[in-house]
Structure formats: C-alpha cells, structure tokens
C-alpha cells in the first residue's frame, strides 16, 4: 500500500511539474517535430530570408551607441507561425526576425504581426500548445474550446485576432515587439517602450475572395517581385509606455494615445534564399543602452530558442 501511494505521489509531482524551458521545448517537439526532418524548426518553420540596411534616426535622444552609427547591415527572416513547412501563407500569424549589425554590437529583434501574446506566463504558454497534441490520434476539441474561453489570456487573444486581417504582402505587414524593453535616454534614464516596424507602403489586407484565389506561397513570390523593383521599407518606432500601462504583461493592449519616437528606417533590398532558416535569432541579444523585458515569458522564450536550436544540430 505504501508503494502504491509513493507511486501516486510521484505521479502527482510529475504532473504538476513546472513549465520550464525544457518542458516547453518537449511540447513543441511532440506537437510539431518530424523524425524525418530532425533539423527543421519546430515553430515558425516556414520562412525565407532577405538582406538590407537600417538607417538610424534620433540617435541623440538615446545613449545607445549602436544607433549612433551611420548605417547598419540588416539580416531578415520572414516566417509563418506553426511547424508546417508547407503551410498556406493565408495564416494570420506571422513573424519577422531581424538582426541589425554594427561595427561592434548587434541588436536582434523577434517580432510578430500581433500587438499582444496569447499567454502571460510560461505555464499558460506551455498549456496552450500542450492541449493541441493529439492523444491516440485525436484532438480533444471540447477541452480546447473550454480552455480558450476559461483562460482569460487565451480568450483575450482569440478576441483580438478577430480584428487582424491577412495582409497581402510582407511589404504591407506591421510587426510588433509584444514585450516591453527599456531604452536608456541621453540623460541615462531607462524608458519603458514597446517597438514596432510599420510598413512605409501602408497596411493592406486581402478580401476573402482574393484570399481564396491566392497561391499557397504568395508571400515569397510577392516579395521577389517587389524587391526586383524597389526596396521594401519600414519605419522602426518606439511606443513609449504611459504611467498606467502594464509593462510586465504581454497579453494586454496599451490603450489611448502614446508618444512615439522614430528610431530609423529599414530597407529590405534582396531575397537571400533559405539559409537563415537554419539559424537562431535570440531576442536577448541587445546592444548597450537597451535592457531586456521584465515579464515572466521573455527569459523562458530565449531559453526555449537555445534548447531547440541545439536539438536541431
């Protein structure tokens, strides 16, 4: 009898184990892993690469040496959320990974086309994907639907996604940091802010009819057509937090008017194939003068990137 209770106790402890980076990485591999393609990414798997340059602006307002350089080289990876290498570009969830390289330092940004996240904590993050792992070949759709209504973060995100359209091109897609970073101004004060890449050509979404007619890989095809004519441009801007804005919760929108400071222009000039798909972009790679977020997800996110990258080698 004592052995039975010991086994049950251990099972309970294991069932209640923390959603740390290793467990979340395991969940991703159970959900999106493919033994026949062990080197593929297990999230944002489908993507393509590009190069360009970034011209800083308003550098004098900050004590960030990287932004005082005249021009920075830019490496870009556009991607879709999920682990399907052959997913349709009609997906609403998109991402961009961007490395700005200076003479001595670099800044890596990993952004999404949504302003908020679906999870506030590592546990919510892990459970969001874990409940989508089939058991005996079947998904528990009733449980997923229940959790999407029961967990406020999930429900809030689902409601927000209803307002997000499918953009016609990466040239018309905005991207957001989601996390709040801290930027050192010229007086040494740390300013909390989220940042955004806004397309200079404006945001454009596809109608339901146009979306049905669009080919599966229309984003890459459109990108190649556009950069053959001219660079694709974005404005990088800080959105400064107001006093009551939540700066440690990635599931909350910031409402009302906010002061913005433009940090410069990104021009994406050339398609560079798919070589960067094998690389890892670590959002905790920050130049001096920019400090990391304080929310509970940011460090775990970086740890998961590192773990999954090492497993792909």
Helices and strands as residue ranges (DSSP letters): H 2-15, H 21-32, G 35-37, E 47-56, G 59-61, G 65-68, E 72-80, E 94-101, E 106-112, H 122-130, H 141-150, H 152-161, G 170-172, E 175-176, E 181-184, E 190-199, H 208-213, H 218-227, E 232-240, E 260-271, G 275-278, E 290-291, H 298-311
